[in-house]
Amino acid sequence: MDKIPTLLLSIAGTVTRHALTGVFAYLTAKGWVNTDDAQHLIAGAGLLVAGVGWGLYQKYKDRLRFLVALQMPEGTSESEVKAEAKKTDISPLK
């Protein structure tokens, strides 16, 4: 399985956490959400964003493997396609 660079994960996590905290601070200040609910909603929204982000990354990697497989000769094994996809330098996450 391909790994997302640690620095990218760290940055994405920090940005997401601060964005969610800012949104829920605003909602709490307006009185639309109380403080206890905001803490639970931040945790839930953080998990939701992480899950969606991971899903999008997996779809991207699957699409990359598909495009590589189209270029490979007929009868190429899945492991050969994965190895060739790893060598392909079109990933923005490398």
N, C-alpha and C positions, 0 to 999 in steps of 0.2 A: 504494500500500500504506500502511496506517495505521501510524503510529509510536508505540511505547510511550514515554512521557515518560522522559527521561534520568535524572531523579532516581529514579523508580521502578525502573529497571533497576539503578542504582547500589545502592540499598537492598537490592533482592532479591539481587543478587550478593554483597553483603557478608554478609547474613544467612545465605545458603546456604553460603558459604565457611566462616564461623565455626561453623555447625552441623555441617558435615561434619568439620571439624578436631576439634571436641569429641568427636564420635562415635568417630572413629578414634584419638584420644588415649586414650579409655577402652578401646577394643579392644586397643591396643598395651600399655597398662598392665596389662591382664588377661593378656597374653601370647597372645592369640588371633590377632594380626596382628603381623608384624615391621615395623620402621620403613620399610624400603624399599617393602614391599607397601602400606603405609598411604598413602604419597605417591602411588603409582600409582592406588590405589583412590579417593583424594580427587579426583584429576583426572578419572577416569572417571565417578565419581558426580556431579561438578559438571556435566560435559557431559550426563549423563543428565537431571539435574534441569532444566538449561537447555532441553534438547530437549522435555521433557514440558511445561514451562511455556509455551514458544513454541507448541506444538501446542494446548494448552488456550486460549491467547489467540486463535489463528486460528479455532478452533471457535466461540468466543464471537462473534467478529466476523462469521463466516459466518452464525451464527444471527440476529444483529442484522440483517444484510442480508436474510435470509429473511423475518423479521417485517415489515420495512419494505416488502419487495416484495409481501407479502400485502395491504398497505394501499394500494398504488399501483394506478392504473387498468390494465386489461388492455392489453397491447401496450407497456408502458413498457420502455425499453431498460435493459440492465444498467448502463450508465454513469449513467443517471438514478437508478437505485436506489442505487448506490454514493454518489452525491452527496447524496441525501436521507438515507442512513444516517449520513453524516458530520455532518449537521446535527442528527440525533436526539440528544437530551441525556439518554440513559439509560445511557451508558457510565460505569462506575465509574473508568475510567482517564483521563478527561478532566480 
